[in-house]
Amino acid sequence: MKMSILMGVAQMNLGIVLSYFDARYHGNALDIRYQFIPQMIFLNSLFGYLALLILIKWCTGSQADLYHVMIYMFLDPAGDLGENQLFWGQKELQILLLLLALIAVPWMLFPKPFILKKLHKEVMIWKMF
């Protein structure tokens, strides 16, 4: 199951990277700024971090419960990790990654529609003349 998570995260990263090259090919800076960047931040701050934890657990042979690590990352970010701590500074890193993921969601959802609406209105004004 852990290997399928690693492969899934790699495949999702590949898909997002390919969307970057597609946006660059078509000269669409909006897609790069408001889709590619926040999608990479969101994906890797949650699932990329899980993949990193899986690799660390494999390399160290730790008995940490990764399900609890990910659940309590959301429920109690400042809480004590106890036996689930895999490396020094893990709690601070989890708080940072959680904040990045929370910033990436509105960045991904809100600006682009408003910018496209504004551009559409400008085009419609020019068509009137």
N, C-alpha and C positions, 0 to 999 in steps of 0.2 A: 504494500500500500504506500509506503514511503517513497519507493522508486516511482510510482505513478504520479505522486505529487510533484516530485522533481521534474519528471518529463512534462507534466502539464504546465508547470510554471515556465519551463524553457520554451514550450510551444506558444504560450501566451505572449511571452517576451518577443519571440520571433514574429508573431503576428503584428504586434505593436511597432516593432522596428520596420517591418515591411510597409506599414501604413505611413511611416515617416518618409520612406523613399518614394512612395506614391504621391504624397503631398508635395515633396520637393520636386518631383518630376513635373507635376501639374502647376507648380509655382503657387501653391496655396499656403501662405504663411499663417493664416488663421488656424488651419488644421494642426500645424506644427505647434503653435503657441497654446492653443486651447483644447487640443485633444491629445497629441502625442506626449507632451511633457507631463501633464497631470496624470495621464493613464500610466505612464512609466513610474511616476512617483507612487501612485496608489497601489499598483500591482506589486511593486517591489518592497514597499514599506510594510505590506501585510504578508503576501505570499512568498515574496523573495526572502523575507526574514524567516518565514517558516522553513523554507528550503535551506537557509543557512543553519538554522537550529538542527535540522535533520542531519546535515553533514557534520556539524560539531558533535552531535550525539553519537554518530557512527564512529568518528575518529577517536573520541575519548572513552567510549564504552559506558557513558553515563546512564543512570537509571531514571533520569528526569522524565516527567510526564508532559509531553509537548502539547497535548490537548488542554491541560490546565494552564500551561504557560500562555497559550493563545487566548483562552477564555478570560483569564484574569488580566491579560494585557488590556482588555476593554473594560472589564467590571471593576478592577481595582489596580489602576496603573502604578500607583505609588506604594502598593502593598509589598510585603516581604515575599520574596520568591522561595525562600527556604531551600529544600533539597532540589528544587527545579532550576536553580541558578546554574547555568552552564559556563559562564565567563564573567570576569570582572567588568562592571559597568553595564550589565545587561538591563537593569531596571531603567537607567537613564536613557539608554538606547531605545528601549521600548516606548518610553514616553515621547521621545523625539519622533520616532516612526509613527506613532499614533497621531501626533499633532500634524505631521506631514500628510498623512492620509486624510485627516479631517479638513485640511486646507485644500487638498486636491479635488475633493468632491464638488464644492461650489465653483471652483476654478474651471472644472470640466463642464459643468452643467449650465452656468448662467451667462458668462460674457458672450459666447459665440452667437446665440440667438439674437441678442440685443444688437450686436455689431452687424449681423446680417440684415436685421430689420432696418437699421439706420442706412446701410448701403442700398437696400431696396428702395427706400423712400427717396434717396438722392437720385437713383436711376429713374424713378418715376417722375421726379421733378424735371429732369433733363429731357425726358420723352415728351413732356407737355409742350416744350418749346420747339 
